[in-house]
Amino acid sequence: MRKVVIVDDELLVRIGLKSTINWKEHGFNLVGEAKNSQEALEICRKLEPDIILTDIEMPGVNGLELIAALKEEIPPFIPIILTHHEDFHFAKQAISLGVIDYILKTNLTPARLLEVLEKARSQQTSKAVRQVKRDDEVKSSISPSIQKAFTDFCQREIDCEGKLSPYKLVVSTVQLQKIINQKQIPQDRIFEMFIQLSEQNVSQSPAPVFYEKKGSRILYIFLFDSMAELESMYSSVENLMRKILSTAVKFMGDFITSGVSKQRSEEMGFRELLREALEAEDRAFFSSPPIHLYSPRHDSVYIDDKIRFDPEDLLIKLETGRKEALIKDLDLMFEKAKWIGQYSLVKKMFTQLIDLFADYTTTINNSENLSNRIRNAYKAIDELGDFPSIAWYLTDLCSTIMDTQNSHRELEISHIIQQSQKYIDSHFRDNISLSNIAAQVEISKNYLSFLFKEELGINFTHYLTQVRIEKAKDLLSKTNKKIYEIADEVGFDSPYYFSKVFRERTGITCKDFRRNNFETIEDNPTL
């Protein structure tokens, strides 16, 4: 039974955690709790827990400083973070301290708590068949020819056919270029963060693995026994890479792609494996999740010809306001691009489309905001992490251009954001999410998130909370309803959390706000 300690300066959070599940029934023993880091140090020194759930922001010593201190004093444990903020700014430090996951206090459900606890238990009990290593012990199990081929790859001089016996090889590449472009973090630090995240999953690999970094990529080489079944090999590599990407995305963003080669035995070449993995990686941009298993490209006439478009025809449709026909043409182009699956050519097509839109908008009056958005579109191609989001972006951009032209007015907020705002205004009481709204307006979640930040300057969660607080202020000033009734009516599960958020957003308590703003209602009893 795993020993667990809870550390949080909020009494209600500690009570909530203790009462959310039957700990012992699920194999966990809740041995202690602490309201600050000093108490936690004393308890953990004495009890040596297996798992520690700690608030990340506490007075004095914060949660990450507590974890760092305990790592020097007690046997290995699994740290889990509690936070109010999904995009908490301690992520880099948390990774370096071995934090495996975090729990949003606003999403503290039995299912989520058990999910994270089971993940921690699995992390502790999993026995690595072989750990990721880069030392001579692992490399001694690899034949000299494959070592030479691998070294040549790192020097961009692969010209040999490496052979390995008695192993079968599978190669996977991970492309981090978009993360490198986006984050204000040194490239070496990004690699370090990703490798730290991947090691937690790679330690569970059923086959020996070693890796190397070069340029903006990380290369993984899996060494399977020659008797391993083909389906089992692909399944294990694909599942492992999915876990690696899923873990990394939580901390680094949705801009990572991965390709997986076929398997090769001793008579086949390492260079061919690498080529397959890189080709699969290129096509992963079009996949969801962004990982692709290699398969031969379509045998066809040179594919560049298949995604060409007629600029004169598109301009005629723009000028004549044939919005439906133009968007239908774009959808057909995007379908062809997805079928082809070659990122470099698709990016070329996207850029040409934006060039055409940019030229055309110079003919539209009062289009300054539209021109700014088109300038941002070039950057959006690199910033949006997947093909569907970019396709939606360009389709919506085209629609906005035509709406602007038809109405002869400045369009500051896209139709999609207007629809989203209307949906939130009607459903803020419900447990709605970005995914719910994306489904309603029929676009991808990533693209909707991008639009919120681009056009409103805040993310979805901030906007939803803002709407709920404004509704709460109205109820506090115009009704005699109890605080817990108002919390429930505006969509908060917990009146305590509602009160905390209200004070953070307004600077005063619910009670003080009501006292200062209450409008007397004759038919209601006096407070």
N, C-alpha and C positions, 0 to 999 in steps of 0.2 A: 504494500500500500504506500503510495507516494505521499510524502509529507509536504504540506503547503502552508505558506505564511502570506498574509495579506497586509499591505502597507498603504495607508491612505489617510490624509488628514481630515477627510469628511466622514463623520460618523455614519451618515445615511448610506454612503457608498459601501462602507464596511458591512453594515447590516444587510444591505441589498445583496452583496456577494455571498454572505454566509447563508442567506435564506433562499437563494435562487435555485440551488440544486441540493439533492441529498448526497453529500460528498462521499460518505463511506460506501453508499450503495454503488457508486461508480469507481470505487477503488482509490479514493483520495482521502487523506486524513488532514483536516484543517487544524493544525497544531498551534497556531498563534496568530495574533494580529497586532499591529502597531499604528499609532497615529502620526508618527514622525520617524525620520531616519535614525535618530539616536536610539529610540526604543527598538527599532528594527535591528540595529546592529547587535544589541544585547540579546534579543530573542534568537536571532539567527546564529550567533556564536554558540549559544547553548543548545539549540535544537537541530542545527545543521539541516535545513529543509532541502527537499529535492527541487521544489518549484517555488518561486517568489513572484507574486503579483503585486506590483508597486505602481503607485501614482507617479507620473513623470514630473509634475510640478507641485512641490511642497515648500513651505517656509523653511529657510535655512538650507540644509543639504537636500538637493533634489534627488529624484529617483535614480537617475543615471549615475550620479556621484555615489549613491548608496551601493548600486550594483558593482561599480568599480572597486569600492572599498571591500565589499564582501568577497570578491574574487581573490583578494589577497589573503583572506583570513579563514575561509571555510572551504570544505570540499566542493567539487563542481556542482553547480545547480543550473536550472533553466530559468532565466528571467523573462517575465511577460509584463508589458507596459499597459497601464490604464491611463486614458487621456480623454479630454473633451474634444480634441481637434483631430480630424482625420489626416490633415497634412501637417503634422507636428514637425517643428523645425529642428528637433533633436535627432532626426532619422539617421544621419551619418554616424553620430556617436553611438547610437543604439546598435547599429550593425556591428561596429567594432567591439562592442561588449557582449555580442552573442545573443541579443534579443531576438527571439524567433517569431514573435507576432505581437500584436497589440489589440486591446479591446476598447472600443468607443463606449464611454459611459452612457451615451445616449442610445446605445444599441446593446444594452446589457440584458440579453435573453438567455434562458437555460441552454438553448441550442448553441449559441455563439460561445458561451463560457465553456461548455463541454468540448466543443470543436477545438478550442485553443489548448485546453488541458490535455486532450488526447494527443494533440500534436506534440506537446511537451513530453508526454510519457513515451511516445514513439521515438522522439529524439534521444531520450535517455537510454531506452532499451535496445535500439537498433544496433546491431553489430556489423561494422563495416567489413565486407569481404576483403577489400583492400582499399585503403585511404588514397585520396588524390595525393600524389607525391611528385616531386621533380628531382629526386636525388638518384644516386647511382644504384640504389637497391632495386628501384622499379626499372630503370633503364637497362639494368643488367639482364632483365628477362626479355628484352627486345633484341632482335638480331641486328648485327652491325649495319646491314643494308637499309633497314627501316630507320635506324638512327640517322644515317647519312641523308636519307630522303627528307626526314623531318627537319634536320638542320638546314638543308638546302631551301626548304619552304620558308623558313624564318629569314633567310637571306635573299628571298625572291629569286632564287636560282634553281628551282626544281627542274632537273633534267634527267633524273634517274628513275628507274622502275624499282622501287623498294619492295622487298619481299619479306614476309614474316612467316615463320613456321615454328610451332604447329598451330598458330592462332588464325582466327578470322578477324578482320578489322572492320570497324564502322567509324566514320569520321563525321563530326558535327561542328559547324561553325556558328558563332554568335556575333552578330553585327551590332556594335554600340555607337556607331557614328552619330546617330540622331541624338542620343543622350549626351555625347561629347559636345555637340553643337549647342544644345539647349542649356546645359548646366554650367553655372559659373564655378566649376570645380576643375582642378588640374586633371589631365587625362590619366596620369598614373593613379591618382586617387580613385577615379571612376573604376578602373580595372581592379584595384584593390578591393573596393566595395563589392563589385560583382563576384569576384572570386570568393570572398568571405561568405557571401550569400549562397553561392553554388556549392561550397564545400559541405554545408549542412545537408544538402540533398545527395551530392555525389558520394558521400560516405555510405549511402545505402545502395550503391550500384552493385548489381550482381556480377559485374566484370571489372577487371582492372582498368583504370583510366589515368591518362596523364594529359596535361594541357600546356599550351604555350600561347603567348599573346604576340601579335604582330599588327602594326598599323592600328586600325580601329576594331580589330576582331580578336576573339579568343577561339582557339582551335582545341577541340576535345578529340582524343583518339581512344576508342574502346577496343580492348583486346579480349575477344571471346575464344573459348576453347573450340578447337576444330570440329568437335562433335555437337556443338550447340545448334539448336533448331533455328531456322531462318526466321519464322514468325515470332518466336520468343525473343530473339535478338532485337528485331525492329520494335517490338512492343515495349521492351524494357528501356531501350534508348529513347524512344519517343516519349514514354511516360516520364522518364527522368528529366528530359529537356523541358517538358511542359511544366514540371514542378519547379525547375530552376527559373524559368521565365516568369512563372506565376509569383514566386517569392520575390524576384528582383523588381517586378512591376510595382509591388506594394510600396517599395522604398525609392524607386528610381524613375518610374513613369512608364507610359505605354508605347515606347519607341524602340523596342528590341525585336530583332528578327533572327530566326535560326533555321539552318538547313541541315538535313541528315542524308548522308550518302547511302548507297547500297552497301552490301558486305563484299569483301574480297578475301580470298584465301591466298596461299603462297604463290600461286601462278599468276596472280593479278597484281597491278601496280598501285602504289600509294598515291602517285600523282593523279590517277584516274579517280580515286576516292575523293581527293580534294576538289577536283573539278566538279564532281557530282554534288558535293556538299555546297559549294559556292553557287552553283546553278539553282539548287533547291532553296538556298537562302534568298536569292534574288526573287524567287516566286513566293516566298513566305510573306512578303509585303501584301499579297492578295488573299492571304489565308486568315482565318480566325479560329483559334488563337494563331499568332504569327509564327508558326513553325511548319515546315514543309518537308515531307519525305520525297527523296528524289524519284522522278519518273522521266523518261525521255520526252523532249519537247515534241510538239506537233510537227509532223513532216509536211511542210507546205512551202509555197513560194516565199521569198524573203519577207519576213513578217512586218517590216517597217511599212510596206505598202498597205497592209491591212488596217492600219489605224490612221491613215492619212484622212484629212477632211478637206472639203471644198470651202475656202474662206468666203468666196463670193456668194455661195448659197446661204451660208450662215448670216452674212451681212444683210442679205435680202430679207431673211426671216426676222432679223432684229429690227430693220427699218419699217417693215410692214406690220410689226406687232404680232406676228404669228408665234406666240409664246408656246402653245401646246406642241406645235410641229417642231420647234427648235429644241425643246426639252426632250422630245422623243428622239431626235437625232443624237443628242448628247448621251442619252441612255444607251443607244445602240453602239456608239463609240466606246463607252465605258465597258459594255459587255464584251466587245471585241478585245479591248485592252486586258480585261481580266482573263479571258480565254488564252491570250498570248502569254501573259505572265512574265513579262520582261520589264523590270522597273526602269531601266535607263531610257527605253523607247517611250514608255508611258509618261515619264517625267517630261520628256521632250514634247509630247503631245499636249500635256497640261500647260506647259510654258507658252506654246504657240497659241493656245486658246486664250490665255490671259493677255497676251500681246494684242490679240484681235479685240478683246473686250476693252482694253485700255485705249486703243485707237478710236474705237467707236464712241466711247463716253465723252470724248472731247467735243462731240457734236451736240451733247445734251446740256441744256441750260441748268443752272443751279445744281451742279453735280459734284461739288467739292467733296462732300462726305463719301460719295460713290467713288471718286478718284482715289481717296485715301484707302478705301477698302480694297480697291484693285491693287494698289501698291502693296498692301499687306498680303494679298493673295500669293505673291511670289514667295514670301516667307512661309506662308501657310503650307505650301507643298512640302517643305522640309519639317515643319513643326508638327503637322498632323501625322499621327503614327501609323495609319493604315489606309488602304485604298478606298474602302467605303466612305470614310470621313472626307477624304479629298474630293471624291466624286460628288458627295452631298454638298460640299463647300462650293464647288464650281457650278453645280446646278442651281443652288440658291443664289449665287452671285449673278448668274444669267437671268434668273427670275427677277431679282432686284433691279437689274439694269432695265428690263422691259417694263416693270411696274413704274419705275422712275420716269421713264420716257412717256408712258401712257398717261400718267397723272400730272406730269410737269411740276413735280414738287420734290423737295429734298426728303429722302427716305433715310432716317437715322437709325431706326430699329427694324430689323428684318421681320418679315411676316411670321417666321418661325418663332422668334422671341415673343411677338405679340400673342401668338396662339398659346405659347408656354405660360405667359403671364396670366392669361385668361383662365387657363386650366388650374394654375396654382390658386388664383383668387376664388375659384369654385370648390377646390378640394383641399385647402390648407389644413382642414380639420383631420383629414385622413393621413394614414401612414404612407405618404407618397415619396417616391424616390426619383432620381434623375432618369433611371431606366423606365419608370412608368410614363413620365412626360415624353421621353424620346419615342416611346411606342405610340403615344397619342398623336404626336406631330409627324410620325413616320420618318425619323432620321436616326442615325446612330447616336449612342450615348456619348461617345468621344466628341462628335461634332457639336452636339448640343452644349456640352460643357465648354467647348472652345468658344461658342457664340456668346454664352453668358458672360465669360470673362472679357471677350473682345468688345461687346456692345453695351454691357451694363457696368463693366468695371469690377464686378464681384462674382464669386462663384455661386452655384445653385444653392448650396446649403445656407450661405449667408443671406441670399435673397429670400428663401423660404422662411428662415427665422425672422427676418425683418418684417415680412408680411404678418406672421403670427403675432409678433410683439405689437404691431400697429393695431391689429384686431383686439388684442388684449387691452391695450390702452383705452380703446373705445368702450369696451365692456366695463372696465374699471371706473370710468368716468360717468357712465350712463346707466349702470345697473347696480343692484345690491347683491349680485351673485357672489358666492364664496370664492376664495382664491382657487381652491381645488376644482370648482365647477368651471371657472374661466380657463384654467390650465387644460382641462379635458376638452373644452369647447374649441380651443384654438390649436389643438393637435399635440399637446405635450402629454406623455404617458405619466410623468411624475410631477406633482405640484412643487416638490422641492427643487427639482432641476429647472422647472419653469421660473420659480422665484429667483434662482441664481442667474439664469440667462437674462431675465428682465432687468435685474440690477446692473449686470455687466453692460447691457445695451443702453439703458436710460440714465444710469448713474444714481438712481434712487430705488428704494424698495417699492413693492406693489402697494403696501399700506400707505406710504408717504405720497405716492403718486395719486392714489384715490383721495386722500385728504386734501391735496392741493387742487385737484381737478374735478371733484365730484359735482355733478349737476343734480340738484334736489329733485326727487321723483315723488309726487304727492301720494301716490297709492302704495308706496313701499314703506316698510317699517324703517325707523331711524336706525342707523348703524350704532 
